[in-house]
């Protein structure tokens, strides 16, 4: 794979990692560091019933968002490790190169379009 393209993807992934770290810190402010698991600490739900309901709803929303952001962070970290290992841009199923256009659209892709379609039965 072209060194300039790999550098472009690495830069895009580093920018995305920084963005995700900021979003995770906002959603889960009690996390020790951005690279660790983000477990929010919600010890007080409120003294009144309506405060408790509002807080519980907010916790549910935050936990869902936290899970999505953490998953995206894992994908970014995996892609960065693949660049480092020299395996970035290779389909994990057929071992063929993933098209650069796909990687530009989704830098964390681990499968080529053909394998993804097969997996999701979009033939």
C-alpha positions as CSV (number, residue, x, y, z in Angstrom):
1,X,0.0,0.0,0.0
2,X,1.2,3.5,-0.9
3,X,3.1,5.2,2.0
4,X,1.3,8.6,1.4
5,X,-2.1,6.9,1.5
6,X,-1.1,5.1,4.8
7,X,0.0,8.4,6.3
8,X,-3.3,10.0,5.2
9,X,-5.3,7.2,6.9
10,X,-3.1,7.3,10.0
11,X,-3.7,11.1,10.3
12,X,-7.5,10.6,9.8
13,X,-7.6,7.9,12.4
14,X,-5.6,10.0,14.9
15,X,-8.0,12.9,14.4
16,X,-10.9,10.6,14.9
17,X,-9.3,9.1,18.1
18,X,-8.9,12.6,19.5
19,X,-12.5,13.5,18.7
20,X,-13.8,10.2,20.3
21,X,-11.7,10.8,23.4
22,X,-13.3,14.2,23.8
23,X,-16.8,12.9,23.3
24,X,-16.1,10.0,25.7
25,X,-14.7,12.4,28.4
26,X,-17.8,14.5,28.0
27,X,-20.2,11.6,28.3
28,X,-18.3,9.8,31.0
29,X,-16.4,12.5,32.9
30,X,-15.3,10.1,35.7
31,X,-13.1,8.0,33.3
32,X,-9.5,7.9,34.4
33,X,-8.1,8.3,30.8
34,X,-9.5,8.2,27.3
35,X,-7.8,4.9,26.5
36,X,-9.3,3.1,29.4
37,X,-12.8,1.7,29.7
38,X,-15.4,4.4,30.2
39,X,-17.5,3.4,33.1
40,X,-19.6,6.4,34.3
41,X,-20.1,6.8,38.0
42,X,-23.7,7.6,38.7
43,X,-24.1,7.4,42.5
44,X,-26.8,9.9,43.1
45,X,-30.1,9.8,41.2
46,X,-31.7,12.6,43.0
47,X,-33.9,13.2,46.1
48,X,-37.2,13.6,44.4
49,X,-39.1,11.1,42.2
50,X,-39.0,13.3,39.1
51,X,-35.3,14.0,39.6
52,X,-34.6,10.3,39.8
53,X,-36.6,9.6,36.6
54,X,-34.8,12.3,34.7
55,X,-31.5,11.2,36.0
56,X,-32.2,7.5,35.2
57,X,-33.2,8.4,31.6
58,X,-30.1,10.5,31.2
59,X,-28.0,7.6,32.5
60,X,-29.5,5.2,30.0
61,X,-28.8,7.6,27.2
62,X,-25.3,8.2,28.3
63,X,-24.5,4.5,28.7
64,X,-25.8,3.8,25.2
65,X,-23.8,6.6,23.8
66,X,-20.8,5.5,25.8
67,X,-21.0,2.0,24.4
68,X,-21.2,3.3,20.8
69,X,-18.2,5.7,21.4
70,X,-16.2,3.0,23.1
71,X,-16.8,0.6,20.2
72,X,-15.7,3.2,17.7
73,X,-12.6,3.9,19.8
74,X,-11.7,0.2,19.7
75,X,-12.1,0.2,15.9
76,X,-9.8,3.2,15.6
77,X,-7.2,1.6,17.9
78,X,-7.3,-1.6,15.9
79,X,-6.8,0.2,12.7
80,X,-3.9,2.2,14.1
81,X,-2.3,-1.1,15.3
82,X,-2.9,-2.6,11.8
83,X,-1.0,0.3,10.2
84,X,1.8,-0.2,12.7
85,X,1.9,-4.0,12.0
86,X,1.7,-3.5,8.2
87,X,-1.6,-5.3,7.8
88,X,-3.9,-2.2,7.3
89,X,-6.1,-2.3,4.2
90,X,-6.2,-6.1,3.9
91,X,-9.5,-7.8,4.1
92,X,-9.7,-10.1,7.1
93,X,-11.8,-12.6,5.2
94,X,-10.3,-12.9,1.7
95,X,-6.9,-11.4,2.4
96,X,-7.2,-9.1,-0.7
97,X,-6.5,-5.4,-0.6
98,X,-9.4,-3.2,0.5
99,X,-10.1,-0.5,-2.0
100,X,-8.7,2.9,-1.1
101,X,-12.1,4.6,-1.7
102,X,-13.7,2.3,0.9
103,X,-10.9,3.1,3.4
104,X,-11.2,6.8,2.8
105,X,-15.0,6.6,3.5
106,X,-14.5,4.3,6.5
107,X,-10.9,4.2,7.7
108,X,-11.7,1.5,10.2
109,X,-12.9,-1.0,7.6
110,X,-11.5,-4.5,8.0
111,X,-13.3,-6.1,5.0
112,X,-13.6,-5.5,1.4
113,X,-16.9,-4.5,-0.2
114,X,-17.4,-8.0,-1.7
115,X,-16.9,-9.8,1.6
116,X,-19.0,-7.3,3.5
117,X,-21.9,-7.8,1.0
118,X,-21.6,-11.6,1.4
119,X,-21.6,-11.3,5.2
120,X,-24.7,-9.1,5.2
121,X,-26.3,-11.0,2.3
122,X,-26.6,-8.0,0.1
123,X,-25.8,-10.0,-3.1
